[in-house]
Amino acid sequence: MQRVIHFEIYTDDPEVVQPFYEDVFGWKFQKFEGGPFEYWVVRTGNDSAPGINGGLTRPREGQNAGTINTVAVPSLESVDQKN
C-alpha cells in the first residue's frame, strides 16, 4: 500500500490560518526563506512519532485554495491504474 508522505495546504492568507492549526493541532510553522515564493514548513509532531509533515503557501496563478497530498510510489509506470 502506498502512503501519503507530504501534504501542502494552499490558502489565500497563510498568516491568518496558522493560529488555527497551531491551537487545534499543535502544529508548528517555520517560514522558508530564500525561495521563489512564500512557503512555510509545517511540523505536525515529533519526527520520531508516526505521521507526516507538510507545507503551507498561497495558491499560484490559476490554482485554487485547497490541499495537495504527495504519495510515494516506486515508479509511475508500476502504479496499477485500476485501483
C-alpha positions, -999 to 999 in steps of 0.1 A, spaced: 0 0 0 13 34 -10 12 62 17 9 99 18 44 113 26 38 150 24 9 175 22 6 211 11 -22 235 21 -29 263 -3 -46 293 12 -50 329 2 -39 341 37 -14 318 53 -8 341 83 -44 340 92 -49 302 92 -16 293 110 -30 301 145 -59 277 139 -36 248 131 -13 257 160 -42 260 185 -62 230 174 -35 205 164 -3 219 180 14 222 145 45 244 142 53 266 113 86 279 101 89 303 71 112 290 44 135 319 35 151 324 1 126 305 -21 109 319 -52 76 323 -33 63 324 3 64 290 19 61 277 55 73 242 65 47 225 87 58 203 116 29 182 127 47 165 156 79 149 168 99 133 140 102 101 160 64 97 161 43 83 132 29 110 109 38 133 81 49 169 78 39 194 51 38 229 38 16 260 37 16 285 9 -5 307 -13 -21 293 -45 -1 300 -76 -16 317 -106 -45 297 -119 -45 274 -88 -74 273 -62 -71 271 -25 -70 235 -12 -48 207 -3 -24 185 -23 -12 152 -9 20 136 -22 20 98 -23 52 78 -27 53 52 -55 82 31 -67 76 45 -103 47 59 -122 49 30 -147 45 5 -119 13 20 -104 -18 -1 -110 -41 24 -128 -72 3 -120 -70 9 -82 
